[in-house]
Amino acid sequence: MNMNKSLIALAVASVFASSAAIADVSIYGQANVSYDLIQNDGNRDSTGVGSNASRIGFKGSEDLGGGLSAIWQIENQIAIGAGQGGTDSPGSDTRLAFRDTFAGLKFDQAGTVRLGRFDTPYKVSTRDMDMFQNTIADNRSLMGIGHDVRTNNTVGFNTLNYSGFSLAGSYFGDQGGTAPGKNQNLGPNNSLNHTNEGASLAAMYGNDQTPFYGALAYQSVSNGPGQLDLPSFGAAGLSTRAWKGAVGYATTLFALNGVYEKINNKIGSGDSKAWYLSGKYNMTSADALKLAYANVDNNAGNTPNSGAKQYTFGYDHKMSARSTLYALYSKLKNDGNANYQLGWNSEGTSISNTARGGDADTFSVGMKHSF
């Protein structure tokens, strides 16, 4: 009997010890689902449930003393109600730790250093300026293609916010997992040469004490060996570089945002220039009207008329601090030689299927709940 009591006591002690060991772990996430009706010029229309960057994550920290903490995070994407969705949709990728996942150190007097997989500073610097981010009307249908990304094999830093100013930077090696570097004895088309190395930098201004926000960001990605900036680069390497500037102003009554972006691609999709304007009017503390306009002027392979425009308006109703109902309408108009798609490059599972030179319309109603 005494032995049984000892075993029970040991089991209870183990439970409490385990609970204490995981006490600093936070579980968080977001369920963002919508019903999307899409009309495609020249191709089949579609309707269905969209999962828009729905996720669940685990994070924690440990105080190491002297203002230093160890930090970690594992974040997973969930395609709620949509299965795997479209094979080309980033929002349908539900691999373990597909979203921001890292370990690092936080310095109370300086900032953080992280290693893992996470959004580039280029992406983060303007994501919150998209009034319809993580919906089928996300402005990444036209902007940030190839650059508003989350990268593997990444080391990054973020400074503290000093009187409104902050800096962020990251370097990422081969996105397939191979260590970066040049393979001199292999042909330029060998896959081992395509290391997809890059760097991203962003300078930002804004905090809770000012209505203004501003950002400047630059990102470079190289693919393959060779001197990428010479006119004679030929097949030796590929290069894409991007920069953007953004300004915003927000009060309790309204918000206005503007973003300008230029992406330079040595080959393939060619150079592009894009700009984005958005606005929000808070009718009440719970109800808001939103408008957005995006325009891209692309020069894909020196082909004229290869840009597009996107118009969006929507309505949000906050049911609580964590739950919001929303509705939106968005129209994408391609130039004659363009084939941009609604939802492309975003983190949702719904994507239009418009023919080259055609238009796409969508009406979407949804709910977002954070926990």
FENJO-V497953 format. One record per pair of residues at least 24 apart in sequence whose ideal C-beta (glycine too) atoms are under 7 Angstrom apart, sorted by the first residue. I is the first residue (numbers start at 1). J is the second residue. If there is no record, write none. Layout:
i = <I,I>
j = <J,J>
This chain:
i = <24,24,24,25,25,26,26,27,28,28,29,29,29,29,30,30,30,30,31,31,32,32,32,33,33,33,33,34,34,34,34,35,35,35,36,36,36,36,37,37,38,38,38,38,38,39,39,40,40,40,40,40,41,41,41,41,42,42,42,43,43,43,44,46,48,49,49,50,50,50,50,50,51,51,51,51,51,51,51,51,52,52,52,52,52,53,53,53,53,54,54,55,61,67,67,67,68,68,69,70,71,71,71,71,72,72,73,73,73,74,75,75,75,79,82,85,86,86,89,89,90,91,91,91,91,92,99,100,110,110,111,111,111,111,112,112,113,114,115,116,117,117,117,117,118,118,118,119,120,120,120,120,120,121,121,121,121,121,121,121,122,122,122,122,122,122,123,123,124,124,125,125,125,125,125,126,126,126,126,129,129,129,129,129,130,131,131,131,131,132,132,132,132,132,134,134,134,135,135,135,136,136,136,136,136,136,136,137,137,137,138,138,138,139,139,139,140,140,141,141,141,141,141,141,141,141,141,142,142,142,142,142,142,143,143,143,143,143,144,144,145,146,147,147,147,148,151,152,153,161,164,164,164,164,165,166,167,168,169,169,170,171,172,172,173,182,183,188,188,188,189,193,193,194,194,196,196,197,198,211,211,211,212,213,214,214,215,216,217,217,218,233,238,238,239,240,240,252,253,254,254,254,254,255,255,269,270,270,270,270,270,271,272,272,272,272,273,286,286,287,288,289,290,290,298,303,304,305,305,305,306,306,306,307,307,308,308,308,308,308,308,309,322,322,322,323,323,324,325,326,326,327,328,329,330,331,331,332,332,333,334,334>
j = <60,61,62,58,60,59,60,58,57,371,55,56,57,371,54,55,368,370,80,369,134,366,368,80,81,366,367,135,364,365,366,364,365,366,136,350,362,364,362,363,342,350,352,360,362,360,361,352,353,354,358,360,354,355,358,359,354,355,358,353,354,355,353,353,350,81,82,82,136,348,349,350,78,79,80,81,82,91,348,349,91,134,135,347,348,91,134,347,348,78,80,99,106,107,108,109,105,107,106,105,104,105,106,112,102,103,100,101,102,101,99,100,101,349,349,349,349,351,349,351,347,346,347,348,349,349,150,150,159,160,157,158,159,160,157,158,157,156,155,154,150,151,152,154,150,154,156,150,149,151,170,200,219,168,169,170,200,201,202,217,147,200,202,217,219,242,148,149,168,202,202,204,215,217,246,215,244,246,259,246,248,257,259,278,278,278,280,290,292,290,292,312,314,328,346,347,348,328,348,364,330,342,343,348,350,362,364,312,328,330,343,346,348,276,292,294,345,346,310,332,340,341,342,343,344,345,346,274,294,296,308,310,340,261,274,276,294,296,261,345,345,240,219,242,263,345,175,177,177,207,205,206,207,210,205,204,203,202,200,201,200,199,197,198,197,225,225,224,235,236,235,224,225,223,224,221,223,222,222,249,250,251,249,248,246,247,246,245,243,244,243,266,266,267,266,264,265,282,282,279,280,281,282,279,280,300,298,299,300,301,302,299,296,297,298,299,297,317,318,317,316,315,314,316,338,337,337,335,336,337,335,337,338,335,338,332,333,334,335,338,340,333,369,370,371,367,369,368,367,366,368,365,364,363,362,359,361,359,360,359,358,359>
